Amino acid sequence: ASASSSSEIHASPVSCDRSHATYDLCTVDGPALLDPATATISSLDRTSPPRAPVKIRPYTRKRDRSALSGVREVTIASSPPPNATCGATQAAPALVFSAGGYTGNFFHEFSDGLVPLFITVESIFPDRDVTLAVVDCRDWWLRRYADVLSHFSRRPVINLDRQKETLCFPSITVGLIKHGPMTIDPKLLPHPKSLRDFASFLDGVYGGGGAAAPLPSAAAGGRPRLVLVSRPRSAGRAFLNLGELEALAERIGFEVRRFAPNRGTRLAESCRLVRGSHAMVGVHGAAMTHAVFLRPGSVLLQVVPVGTTWLSEAYFGRPAREMGLEYVEYRIGANESSLAEEYGADSVVLRDPRAVVGGEWKNMRLYLKTQNVRLDLGRFRASLERAYVKAKAFMETGESS
């Protein structure tokens, strides 16, 4: 790191900021050559003295070895290689980042990818005149997020895994800026933006209210629409009494729409359903990320399984409030967890998850992968009714209550 810190590369076009907990950010200030075959970026400034090359994995979990095992390393040289030639010259600066790591998990695609990309573009390229150059770029990811990426930049995305010729840019930035899990700190941007602005950005990508399913009208006797997120039992954290939950929600007064998204679900369709609803309920999990499509003032009801309290708050509770949603949380009791059947409701597994996990993420598998939820509907009813009151008020006024 000492060879790459900006304080020690005087008169060098290459600078790196490695001071952040989750990401590194490097810049070649001036013309630069990118060789996709070797993932090497070289400054074309021949007047600068050679320095030790900088190596960076451009993903926003830099201390997570598991995530970085799927991220290609990029080398940055402060001087050009012998006989450097540009196969093609680009007019706009490049932003190089990885779509590897935990890509494939919907939450991480946003928290580690799209939200940091939003922050970085807003911070460095607010005019959107930038070329996105992506390593670890899977074809399905490009297809899934093509509409979003086209709103970050006016220029075509470059898949560096498939790029054959060398490319030259007026400058290159490597890495993305991250403020935390699924968060944007307005104070850290030159022109303050928030997670609510990111949600508004997505609304613009997918057509806004005009693309949403028609909302039930209170004046016409309609009921608040509830998106009920379901998970397969094989994934863990599934509702074991989903049908009974749906029936209860209907009795309380909701119009219920079941939602079981998968990788093949088009985001435009997800946005249409969620944005056309007044509330969403589900167990803590990646699919709850679809809350970014809820309109400010609508309701997110999160069911929190045993052992996931911190994750539920950091990943969805706090972000929901930042997006202007009405947030309702329901923490299940020991008897509502399928783990009670295996270990007993009074076991340490259910009484003290922190001791069981012991600070080792691998031990979270017990709570994230093998636990399902059988709601005590008598106890849960109060949270669902609270969500209904808020959703009905939003339906009638268009404002949060």
C-alpha positions in Angstrom: 0.0 0.0 0.0 2.9 2.4 0.7 4.0 2.2 -2.9 0.5 3.1 -4.1 -0.5 5.8 -1.6 -1.1 9.2 -3.2 1.2 10.8 -0.7 4.2 8.8 -2.0 3.7 9.0 -5.7 4.8 12.6 -6.3 4.7 13.8 -9.9 3.0 10.5 -10.8 -0.3 10.4 -12.8 -1.4 7.4 -10.7 -2.9 8.0 -7.3 -4.8 5.6 -4.9 -7.0 6.2 -1.9 -6.8 3.1 0.3 -8.0 4.7 3.5 -11.5 3.2 3.4 -12.7 0.1 5.1 -14.6 -1.5 2.2 -13.1 -0.1 -1.0 -10.0 1.2 -2.7 -10.1 3.9 -5.4 -7.3 4.5 -7.9 -7.0 7.1 -10.7 -4.8 7.5 -13.7 -5.0 11.3 -14.3 -4.3 11.7 -17.9 -4.2 9.5 -21.0 -4.1 5.8 -20.2 -4.0 2.5 -22.0 -6.1 -0.5 -20.9 -5.1 -4.0 -21.9 -8.0 -6.3 -21.2 -6.0 -9.4 -21.9 -3.8 -8.8 -18.9 -6.1 -6.5 -16.9 -3.4 -3.9 -16.9 -3.8 -0.1 -17.1 -0.8 2.0 -18.0 -0.4 5.7 -17.9 0.8 7.1 -21.3 2.7 9.9 -19.6 6.3 9.3 -20.7 7.7 12.1 -18.6 6.8 10.5 -15.2 9.5 8.3 -13.6 8.6 4.6 -13.3 7.0 3.5 -10.1 6.0 0.2 -8.6 2.8 -1.0 -10.2 -0.4 -0.7 -8.1 -2.7 -3.7 -7.8 -6.4 -3.4 -7.0 -9.4 -5.6 -6.9 -12.2 -3.2 -7.9 -15.0 -4.5 -5.7 -16.5 -2.9 -2.6 -15.7 -5.6 -0.1 -11.9 -5.4 0.0 -11.4 -7.2 3.3 -13.8 -10.1 2.4 -11.5 -12.9 1.1 -14.5 -15.0 0.0 -15.9 -12.2 -2.1 -12.5 -11.2 -3.6 -11.8 -14.8 -4.7 -14.2 -14.1 -7.5 -12.8 -10.7 -8.4 -10.1 -10.1 -11.0 -7.1 -8.2 -10.0 -6.2 -5.1 -12.0 -2.7 -3.8 -12.3 -2.0 -0.1 -12.8 1.4 1.1 -14.1 2.6 4.7 -13.9 4.4 4.5 -17.2 3.6 2.9 -20.6 4.8 -0.5 -21.7 7.3 -0.6 -24.6 5.6 -0.2 -28.0 2.3 0.7 -26.4 -0.4 1.1 -29.1 -4.1 1.9 -28.8 -6.4 -0.5 -30.6 -9.2 2.0 -30.1 -9.4 5.4 -28.6 -12.4 6.4 -26.4 -13.5 10.0 -26.0 -14.8 9.8 -22.4 -13.0 8.7 -19.2 -13.4 5.1 -18.1 -14.7 3.8 -14.8 -13.4 0.3 -14.2 -15.2 -2.0 -11.7 -16.0 -5.6 -11.0 -19.4 -7.3 -11.3 -17.9 -10.4 -9.5 -17.8 -11.1 -5.8 -21.3 -11.8 -4.4 -23.0 -10.9 -7.7 -25.8 -13.4 -8.1 -27.3 -12.4 -4.8 -29.9 -9.7 -5.5 -29.1 -7.8 -2.3 -25.4 -7.7 -3.0 -26.0 -6.7 -6.6 -27.4 -3.5 -5.2 -25.5 -3.0 -2.0 -22.1 -3.8 -3.4 -22.7 -2.8 -7.0 -25.5 -0.5 -8.1 -25.6 1.8 -5.1 -21.8 2.3 -5.1 -22.0 2.9 -8.8 -24.6 5.6 -8.2 -22.4 7.2 -5.6 -19.3 7.1 -7.7 -21.0 8.5 -10.8 -22.7 11.2 -8.8 -19.3 12.1 -7.1 -16.9 12.0 -10.1 -19.0 11.9 -13.3 -22.2 13.8 -12.7 -22.6 14.7 -16.3 -22.8 10.9 -17.1 -20.0 11.3 -19.7 -18.1 8.2 -18.7 -17.5 4.8 -20.1 -18.3 1.9 -17.8 -15.7 -0.9 -18.2 -16.6 -4.0 -16.3 -14.5 -7.0 -15.3 -16.0 -10.3 -14.1 -18.9 -9.2 -16.4 -21.4 -12.1 -16.8 -23.8 -11.9 -19.8 -26.9 -12.4 -17.6 -25.8 -9.5 -15.4 -25.4 -7.2 -18.4 -28.8 -8.2 -19.7 -30.5 -7.8 -16.3 -29.1 -4.4 -15.6 -28.9 -3.0 -19.2 -31.6 -0.4 -18.6 -30.0 0.8 -15.3 -26.5 0.9 -16.8 -27.7 3.0 -19.7 -28.9 5.6 -17.3 -25.5 5.8 -15.6 -23.7 6.6 -18.9 -24.6 7.7 -22.4 -21.9 5.4 -23.7 -22.0 1.6 -24.4 -20.8 -0.6 -21.5 -17.5 -2.4 -22.3 -17.3 -6.0 -21.1 -13.6 -6.3 -20.5 -13.9 -10.1 -20.3 -14.8 -10.2 -23.9 -12.8 -7.2 -25.1 -9.9 -8.2 -27.4 -8.1 -5.0 -28.4 -6.4 -2.4 -26.2 -8.3 0.8 -25.4 -7.1 4.3 -24.6 -9.0 6.8 -22.5 -8.4 10.4 -21.5 -8.3 9.1 -17.9 -9.3 6.0 -15.9 -10.8 5.6 -12.5 -10.7 2.1 -10.9 -13.1 1.0 -8.2 -16.4 2.2 -6.7 -17.2 4.3 -3.6 -19.3 2.7 -0.9 -20.7 4.3 2.2 -22.0 1.2 3.9 -24.4 -1.6 3.4 -27.3 -0.4 1.2 -26.7 3.3 2.2 -25.8 6.7 0.8 -24.5 9.4 3.1 -25.5 12.8 1.6 -22.7 14.5 3.5 -20.1 12.5 1.6 -21.2 13.6 -1.9 -20.3 16.9 -3.6 -24.0 17.4 -4.4 -26.0 15.7 -1.6 -27.9 12.6 -2.7 -29.6 10.0 -0.6 -30.9 6.5 -0.9 -34.3 8.1 -1.7 -32.6 9.7 -4.7 -31.3 6.4 -5.8 -34.8 4.9 -5.6 -36.1 7.9 -7.6 -33.3 7.2 -10.1 -34.6 3.6 -10.5 -38.2 5.0 -10.9 -36.9 7.0 -13.8 -35.2 4.0 -15.3 -38.4 1.9 -15.3 -40.8 4.6 -16.3 -42.1 5.7 -12.9 -45.8 5.7 -12.0 -46.8 5.2 -15.6 -45.2 1.7 -15.6 -46.8 0.7 -12.3 -49.8 -1.6 -12.0 -52.9 0.6 -11.5 -53.4 1.3 -7.9 -56.6 0.4 -6.2 -58.7 3.5 -5.5 -60.1 4.1 -2.0 -62.9 6.2 -3.6 -63.9 3.2 -5.8 -63.9 0.8 -2.8 -60.5 -0.6 -3.5 -58.3 -2.2 -0.8 -54.6 -1.5 -0.1 -52.4 -3.8 -2.1 -49.9 -6.0 -0.3 -47.0 -7.7 -2.0 -46.3 -10.9 -0.1 -42.8 -12.0 -0.8 -42.3 -15.8 -0.7 -39.0 -17.8 -0.6 -38.5 -21.5 -1.5 -38.0 -23.7 1.6 -34.7 -25.0 0.1 -33.3 -21.4 0.5 -34.2 -21.1 4.1 -36.2 -18.4 5.9 -39.4 -19.4 4.1 -42.9 -19.0 5.5 -44.2 -22.5 6.5 -47.8 -21.2 6.7 -47.8 -18.9 3.7 -51.4 -19.8 2.8 -52.7 -19.0 6.3 -50.7 -15.7 6.3 -52.3 -14.7 3.0 -55.7 -15.5 4.2 -55.2 -13.4 7.4 -54.0 -10.5 5.3 -57.1 -10.7 3.1 -59.3 -10.8 6.2 -57.6 -7.8 7.6 -58.4 -5.9 4.4 -55.5 -6.2 2.0 -55.6 -7.2 -1.6 -52.7 -9.7 -1.7 -50.3 -10.3 -4.5 -47.8 -13.2 -4.0 -44.3 -12.4 -5.3 -41.6 -15.1 -5.7 -38.8 -13.4 -7.7 -35.9 -15.3 -9.3 -33.0 -14.4 -11.5 -35.2 -14.7 -14.6 -37.7 -12.1 -13.3 -37.4 -8.9 -15.3 -36.8 -5.9 -13.1 -39.3 -3.9 -15.0 -42.0 -6.4 -14.0 -40.9 -6.4 -10.4 -41.0 -2.6 -10.4 -44.4 -2.6 -11.9 -45.8 -4.8 -9.2 -44.0 -3.4 -6.2 -44.5 0.3 -7.1 -48.1 -0.4 -7.8 -48.6 -1.5 -4.2 -49.1 0.1 -0.8 -47.2 -2.4 1.3 -44.7 -5.3 1.1 -44.1 -8.0 3.7 -41.5 -10.8 3.8 -38.9 -12.6 5.8 -35.5 -11.0 5.9 -33.7 -12.0 2.7 -32.4 -10.7 -0.6 -35.8 -10.4 -2.2 -36.6 -7.7 0.3 -34.3 -5.5 -1.7 -37.3 -4.9 -4.0 -38.3 -2.4 -1.4 -36.3 0.1 -3.5 -39.3 0.1 -5.9 -41.8 1.1 -3.2 -43.1 4.6 -3.3 -42.2 6.9 -0.3 -45.0 6.6 2.2 -45.8 3.0 1.5 -45.1 0.3 4.0 -42.3 -2.3 4.5 -43.1 -5.0 7.0 -40.0 -7.2 7.7 -40.2 -10.5 9.5 -36.9 -11.0 11.4 -35.9 -14.6 12.1 -33.8 -15.6 15.1 -30.2 -14.6 14.8 -30.7 -11.9 12.1 -31.6 -8.8 14.1 -28.5 -6.8 13.2 -28.6 -7.8 9.5 -32.3 -7.0 9.2 -31.9 -3.5 10.6 -28.7 -2.7 8.6 -29.8 -4.2 5.3 -33.5 -3.3 5.2 -34.7 -1.4 8.3 -32.5 1.6 8.2 -32.6 1.8 4.3 -36.4 1.6 4.4 -36.5 4.7 6.6 -33.9 6.5 4.5 -36.2 5.9 1.4 -39.1 7.5 3.2 -41.0 4.2 3.8 -43.1 3.3 6.8 -41.2 0.6 8.4 -42.7 -2.1 10.6 -40.6 -4.9 12.2 -41.7 -8.2 13.6 -39.2 -10.3 15.4 -40.2 -13.9 15.6 -40.3 -15.8 18.9 -38.3 -19.0 19.4 -41.4 -21.2 18.9 -41.9 -19.6 15.5 -38.5 -20.8 14.2 -38.2 -24.2 12.7 -34.9 -24.5 14.7 -37.1 -25.1 17.8 -38.2 -28.4 16.4 -34.6 -29.5 16.0 -32.9 -28.0 19.0 -35.7 -27.1 21.4 -37.1 -23.7 22.0 -35.0 -23.2 25.2 -31.7 -24.2 23.5 -28.7 -21.9 23.3 -29.3 -21.8 19.5 -32.4 -19.9 20.1 -31.6 -18.1 23.3 -28.2 -16.8 22.4 -27.4 -16.7 18.7 -24.5 -14.4 19.2 -22.7 -17.0 21.3 -23.4 -19.7 18.7 -22.1 -17.6 15.8 -19.1 -16.4 17.8 -18.2 -13.8 15.3 -17.7 -16.4 12.5 -19.8 -15.7 9.4 -19.8 -19.3 8.4 -21.8 -20.1 11.6 -24.6 -17.8 10.3 -25.5 -20.6 7.9 -27.5 -22.1 10.7 -29.8 -19.1 10.9 -29.8 -18.1 7.3 -30.0 -21.4 5.4 -31.6 -24.0 7.7 -34.2 -21.8 9.5 -37.7 -21.4 8.3 -40.6 -19.5 9.9 -44.0 -20.6 11.1 -45.7 -17.4 12.2 -47.9 -17.3 15.3 -50.6 -15.6 13.4 -52.4 -14.5 16.6 -49.2 -12.6 17.6 -48.3 -11.5 14.1 -51.8 -10.0 13.5 -51.0 -6.8 15.5 -48.0 -6.0 13.2 -50.0 -6.8 10.1 -52.9 -4.6 11.3 -50.4 -1.8 12.0 -49.1 -2.1 8.5 -52.7 -2.1 7.1 -53.5 1.1 8.9 -50.5 2.8 7.5 -51.1 1.4 4.0 -54.7 2.5 4.1 -53.7 6.0 5.1 -51.2 6.2 2.3 -53.8 4.9 -0.1 -56.2 7.6 0.9 -53.9 10.5 1.2 -50.7 9.6 -0.8 -48.7 10.6 2.2 -47.0 8.7 5.0 -48.8 8.5 8.4 
